[in-house]
Amino acid sequence: MVARDHSPIKPLVGGYGFSNGIKTKTIMSNILSEKTLGRVADILVDQLHIERAQITSQAAIMADLNADSLDMVEIGMKVEETFNLVIPDSQMEKVITVGDLYEALAYHLEKTGQPV
């Protein structure tokens, strides 16, 4: 288990904020459609060779799901390709949990006018 940083929350994008898996506003898994959540889960299952049941908003992608830094890059690229958008590296570097990935995806889907 990785110790969480309990420093003040810093907004990542738009009006949504999170820091090291600590949510400050709406949990994106409640806003994203089941189809979108399923597509993200498919990416994680395929890339990390994990069971779907392991995927929760609170799961730390590297610590809990055993991703390495290359996996994180691949996950980011697959999300961008799947949803036809760009998530800047500076934002992907702040993705710690699956919930953080949902946050970044939801923001960029809304930004590009795509359904969430």
PEMONOR-V717146 format. One record per backbone hydrogen bond with DSSP energy under -0.5 kcal/mol. CO is the residue of the C=O (numbers start at 1). NH is the residue of the N-H. If there is no record, write none. Layout:
CO;NH / CO;NH
This chain:
4;6 / 10;18 / 13;16 / 16;12 / 16;13 / 17;24 / 17;25 / 19;22 / 21;23 / 22;19 / 27;30 / 28;31 / 28;32 / 33;37 / 34;38 / 35;39 / 36;40 / 37;41 / 38;42 / 39;43 / 40;44 / 41;45 / 42;46 / 43;47 / 44;48 / 45;49 / 45;50 / 51;54 / 52;55 / 54;56 / 56;59 / 57;99 / 59;61 / 59;98 / 60;64 / 60;65 / 61;67 / 62;66 / 68;72 / 69;73 / 70;74 / 71;75 / 72;76 / 73;77 / 74;78 / 75;79 / 76;80 / 77;81 / 78;82 / 79;83 / 80;84 / 80;85 / 86;88 / 88;91 / 88;92 / 89;93 / 91;94 / 92;95 / 94;96 / 96;61 / 96;62 / 97;101 / 98;102 / 99;103 / 100;104 / 101;105 / 102;106 / 103;107 / 104;108 / 105;109 / 106;110 / 107;111 / 108;112 / 109;114 / 110;113 / 116;33
